[in-house]
Amino acid sequence: MRHSSYILGGMELLMQHAETQKSNIYWTFVYIRRGRGMYLLDSDLRALNEGDIIFLPPKLAYSFCSLELGDEYNASVDAVVLRFDEAWLSALGSIFKSLDKVILKMRTYEDPYSVEGPKWMKMSTVLDGLSSGNPAREPALMIELLDMVSGERDLVRILKASPSEQVTLTQKMEMIDRYIENNVYGKVSLDEIASYVGMNRTYFCLFFKKHYGRGFADYLNDIRVDKATSLLTDRDKKIAEIARECGFKTAPYFTRAFRRSRGMSPAEFRKKALNR
């Protein structure tokens, strides 16, 4: 529902754009009433849990969209979403002069916050009230919500790790590259590499696909296939032997992976390479 520069809706409101909100102009409240999901905040993949209330200021890069995360992660989440822009905030200030301090405080926020403590109970009630579909109550509830968020008590910065404690995106990718380099032709455990970089299995798979452009298994297989292409020029090596040496459990799996990567079977590649 759009009301003169503010919008009320559910999770689909945050999933309707397929790009990260780098040009975001809205202050956004998200209240997760039921379900669990995920979202991207700058380069960090974060969980949404039942009961969460998060506050995202304008200009902050975030995404709840299906292109990045997959429909299955957020589509079933029951959420209350409220978004409003500077035009609406300015109009409100011109009508209610007593809100000057509240509005000035809103404009100072640059970091994302979660809501906890006693304020969580009050804010969840207000957000539920806004989703009830009673337009007569909306103005009073909106003002109450702004008043609550203008006080920093019970607001906890989501990005609160200090630079010395926070592992950067570059460091995470370097750790992944190092693990792959050391284990690529042996047994590679998805759970083990996820734990190595401090993620759970699901987070790791999503992180890897976002930053490497493809799934972890496909990426690993392509490296192994690259090695296999050089070994296939040795006519004395059997294809099953090459498969094992390159980290493939079985020759049939090696053949499928090789065909996906090179558009031909290992035997066809060998024949073509040796006949040059």
C-alpha positions as CSV (number, residue, x, y, z in Angstrom):
1,M,0.0,0.0,0.0
2,R,1.5,3.4,-1.0
3,H,0.5,6.5,1.0
4,S,2.1,9.7,-0.2
5,S,5.8,8.6,0.0
6,Y,5.5,5.8,2.4
7,I,4.8,2.2,1.6
8,L,3.5,-0.6,3.7
9,G,3.8,-4.2,2.7
10,G,5.3,-7.7,3.3
11,M,8.5,-9.4,2.3
12,E,7.6,-9.2,-1.4
13,L,8.1,-5.5,-1.1
14,L,11.8,-6.1,-0.4
15,M,12.1,-8.8,-3.0
16,Q,10.6,-7.0,-6.0
17,H,13.9,-5.5,-7.3
18,A,16.6,-7.8,-8.6
19,E,19.4,-5.5,-7.7
20,T,21.1,-4.6,-4.5
21,Q,19.6,-1.4,-3.2
22,K,22.7,0.7,-3.9
23,S,20.5,3.7,-4.8
24,N,18.1,3.1,-1.9
25,I,16.3,6.3,-0.8
26,Y,14.1,4.8,1.9
27,W,14.2,4.4,5.6
28,T,13.1,0.9,6.1
29,F,11.6,-1.1,9.0
30,V,11.4,-4.9,8.7
31,Y,9.5,-7.0,11.3
32,I,9.7,-10.7,10.9
33,R,6.5,-12.1,12.4
34,R,7.0,-15.7,11.2
35,G,9.6,-17.7,9.4
36,R,13.3,-17.3,8.7
37,G,15.2,-15.9,5.8
38,M,18.4,-14.2,4.7
39,Y,19.6,-10.9,3.3
40,L,22.7,-9.2,2.1
41,L,24.0,-6.2,4.0
42,D,26.9,-4.6,2.0
43,S,29.0,-7.7,1.5
44,D,27.8,-9.7,4.5
45,L,25.2,-12.4,4.4
46,R,22.9,-12.3,7.4
47,A,20.1,-14.3,8.9
48,L,16.5,-13.1,9.5
49,N,14.8,-14.9,12.4
50,E,11.3,-14.8,13.7
51,G,10.8,-11.8,15.9
52,D,13.6,-9.7,14.4
53,I,13.0,-6.0,13.9
54,I,15.6,-4.3,11.8
55,F,16.0,-0.6,10.8
56,L,17.8,0.3,7.6
57,P,18.6,3.9,6.8
58,P,18.8,5.4,3.2
59,K,21.9,4.9,1.0
60,L,22.7,1.6,2.7
61,A,23.4,-1.2,0.3
62,Y,21.2,-4.2,1.0
63,S,19.3,-6.9,-0.8
64,F,16.5,-9.3,0.0
65,C,16.0,-10.2,-3.6
66,S,15.5,-13.7,-5.1
67,L,18.3,-13.2,-7.7
68,E,20.9,-13.1,-5.0
69,L,19.5,-15.4,-2.4
70,G,17.0,-17.7,-4.0
71,D,13.2,-17.6,-3.6
72,E,13.2,-20.4,-1.1
73,Y,14.9,-18.3,1.5
74,N,12.6,-15.4,1.8
75,A,9.4,-16.1,-0.1
76,S,7.6,-17.8,2.8
77,V,8.6,-15.2,5.4
78,D,5.7,-13.3,7.0
79,A,7.0,-9.8,7.5
80,V,5.7,-6.3,8.1
81,V,7.7,-3.8,5.9
82,L,7.5,-0.1,6.2
83,R,9.4,2.3,3.9
84,F,9.4,6.1,3.8
85,D,11.5,8.7,2.0
86,E,12.8,12.2,2.6
87,A,9.8,13.8,0.9
88,W,7.4,12.2,3.3
89,L,9.6,13.0,6.3
90,S,9.9,16.6,5.2
91,A,6.1,16.9,4.8
92,L,5.5,15.4,8.2
93,G,7.9,17.9,9.7
94,S,6.1,20.9,8.1
95,I,2.8,19.7,9.6
96,F,4.0,18.7,13.1
97,K,6.7,21.2,14.2
98,S,7.0,19.3,17.5
99,L,8.6,16.5,15.6
100,D,11.7,18.6,14.6
101,K,14.1,16.9,17.0
102,V,12.8,13.4,16.1
103,I,13.2,14.1,12.3
104,L,16.6,15.6,12.8
105,K,17.7,12.5,14.7
106,M,16.3,10.2,11.9
107,R,18.5,12.0,9.4
108,T,21.6,11.3,11.4
109,Y,21.3,7.5,11.1
110,E,23.8,5.9,8.8
111,D,24.1,2.4,10.3
112,P,21.6,-0.5,10.3
113,Y,20.1,-1.4,13.7
114,S,18.2,-4.2,15.3
115,V,15.6,-3.5,18.0
116,E,15.8,-5.3,21.4
117,G,14.6,-5.0,24.9
118,P,11.4,-3.3,26.0
119,K,11.4,-1.2,22.8
120,W,11.0,-4.4,20.8
121,M,7.6,-5.1,22.4
122,K,6.3,-1.6,21.8
123,M,7.6,-1.4,18.2
124,S,6.3,-4.9,17.2
125,T,2.8,-3.8,18.4
126,V,3.0,-0.6,16.4
127,L,4.2,-2.4,13.3
128,D,1.4,-5.0,13.7
129,G,-1.0,-2.1,14.0
130,L,0.2,-0.6,10.8
131,S,-0.3,-3.8,8.9
132,S,-3.9,-4.2,10.2
133,G,-5.3,-2.2,7.3
134,N,-6.9,0.6,9.4
135,P,-5.9,3.9,7.6
136,A,-7.3,6.0,10.5
137,R,-4.7,4.6,12.9
138,E,-1.7,5.0,10.6
139,P,-0.7,8.6,11.3
140,A,-0.6,8.2,15.0
141,L,1.2,4.9,14.8
142,M,3.8,6.3,12.4
143,I,4.5,9.2,14.7
144,E,4.8,6.8,17.6
145,L,7.2,4.6,15.6
146,L,9.5,7.6,14.7
147,D,9.5,8.8,18.3
148,M,10.6,5.3,19.5
149,V,13.5,5.0,17.0
150,S,14.7,8.5,17.6
151,G,15.9,7.3,21.0
152,E,18.9,5.0,20.7
153,R,18.1,2.9,23.8
154,D,17.4,-0.7,22.8
155,L,18.8,-0.1,19.3
156,V,21.8,-2.3,18.6
157,R,24.1,-1.7,15.6
158,I,24.0,-4.7,13.3
159,L,27.5,-3.9,11.9
160,K,29.2,-3.6,15.3
161,A,32.4,-5.6,15.0
162,S,35.6,-3.6,15.2
163,P,37.9,-3.7,12.2
164,S,40.4,-5.9,14.1
165,E,37.6,-8.4,14.8
166,Q,35.9,-8.4,11.5
167,V,37.1,-10.6,8.7
168,T,37.0,-8.7,5.5
169,L,35.5,-10.0,2.2
170,T,39.0,-10.2,0.7
171,Q,40.3,-12.2,3.7
172,K,37.4,-14.6,3.4
173,M,38.0,-15.2,-0.3
174,E,41.8,-15.6,0.4
175,M,40.9,-18.3,3.0
176,I,38.7,-20.1,0.5
177,D,41.3,-19.9,-2.2
178,R,43.9,-21.3,0.1
179,Y,41.7,-24.2,1.2
180,I,40.9,-25.1,-2.4
181,E,44.5,-24.9,-3.5
182,N,45.6,-27.3,-0.7
183,N,42.7,-29.8,-1.1
184,V,41.5,-29.5,-4.7
185,Y,42.7,-33.0,-5.8
186,G,41.9,-34.8,-2.6
187,K,38.8,-35.1,-0.5
188,V,37.0,-31.8,-0.1
189,S,34.3,-31.5,2.6
190,L,31.7,-28.7,2.1
191,D,31.1,-28.6,5.9
192,E,34.8,-28.4,6.6
193,I,35.5,-25.5,4.2
194,A,32.5,-23.6,5.5
195,S,33.7,-24.1,9.1
196,Y,37.2,-23.0,8.1
197,V,35.9,-19.6,6.9
198,G,33.5,-19.2,9.8
199,M,30.2,-19.9,8.1
200,N,27.6,-22.6,8.1
201,R,27.0,-24.7,5.0
202,T,24.0,-22.7,3.7
203,Y,25.7,-19.3,4.2
204,F,28.9,-20.6,2.5
205,C,27.1,-21.9,-0.6
206,L,25.3,-18.6,-1.0
207,F,28.4,-16.5,-0.3
208,F,30.5,-18.6,-2.8
209,K,27.9,-18.3,-5.6
210,K,27.7,-14.6,-5.1
211,H,31.4,-13.8,-5.1
212,Y,32.7,-16.6,-7.4
213,G,29.8,-16.5,-9.9
214,R,29.0,-20.2,-9.7
215,G,28.4,-23.0,-7.3
216,F,31.2,-24.5,-5.2
217,A,31.0,-27.9,-6.8
218,D,31.1,-26.5,-10.4
219,Y,34.0,-24.3,-9.5
220,L,36.0,-27.2,-8.0
221,N,35.1,-29.5,-10.9
222,D,36.4,-26.9,-13.4
223,I,39.8,-26.8,-11.7
224,R,40.0,-30.5,-11.7
225,V,39.0,-30.7,-15.4
226,D,41.7,-28.2,-16.2
227,K,44.3,-30.6,-14.7
228,A,42.7,-33.5,-16.5
229,T,43.1,-31.9,-19.9
230,S,46.9,-31.9,-19.5
231,L,47.0,-35.5,-18.2
232,L,44.8,-36.8,-21.1
233,T,47.6,-36.1,-23.6
234,D,49.5,-39.0,-21.9
235,R,48.1,-42.0,-23.9
236,D,49.5,-44.4,-21.3
237,K,47.2,-43.2,-18.5
238,K,43.8,-44.7,-18.3
239,I,40.8,-42.3,-18.0
240,A,39.7,-43.9,-14.7
241,E,43.3,-43.3,-13.3
242,I,43.2,-39.7,-14.4
243,A,39.8,-39.2,-12.8
244,R,41.1,-40.5,-9.4
245,E,44.3,-38.4,-9.7
246,C,42.2,-35.2,-10.3
247,G,39.9,-35.8,-7.3
248,F,36.9,-37.4,-9.0
249,K,35.4,-40.3,-7.1
250,T,34.3,-42.2,-10.2
251,A,35.0,-42.3,-13.9
252,P,31.3,-41.7,-14.8
253,Y,31.1,-38.6,-12.6
254,F,34.4,-37.4,-14.2
255,T,33.0,-37.9,-17.7
256,R,29.8,-35.9,-16.8
257,A,31.8,-33.0,-15.3
258,F,34.3,-33.0,-18.2
259,R,31.5,-32.9,-20.7
260,R,29.8,-30.0,-19.0
261,S,33.0,-28.1,-18.9
262,R,34.5,-28.9,-22.3
263,G,31.5,-30.0,-24.4
264,M,32.9,-33.4,-25.1
265,S,33.9,-36.6,-23.2
266,P,37.4,-37.2,-21.9
267,A,37.9,-39.9,-24.5
268,E,36.8,-37.5,-27.3
269,F,39.1,-34.8,-26.0
270,R,42.1,-37.2,-25.8
271,K,41.5,-38.4,-29.4
272,K,41.3,-34.8,-30.7
273,A,44.4,-33.7,-28.7
274,L,46.5,-36.6,-29.9
275,N,45.5,-36.2,-33.6
276,R,46.6,-32.6,-33.8
